[in-house]
């Protein structure tokens, strides 16, 4: 017997892309006279979800960097280190 293949571990971006894909498919799903129709094509939704997840991750990194501590008005040249070693 063959052991079942284990799925590759999902990275944070992949997980986010999957969540976005699920949301997009849920919103694109149409029910017309007892038939289910997905517009646009699922492959296009997959590409869009990956692109959105990538941009979200970039924006999250930029936001974290911008909201971090800042040394406003701090000038190293004015620092007196003369008594530090004594």
Order of alpha helices (4+ residues) and beta strands (2+ residues): alpha-beta-beta-alpha
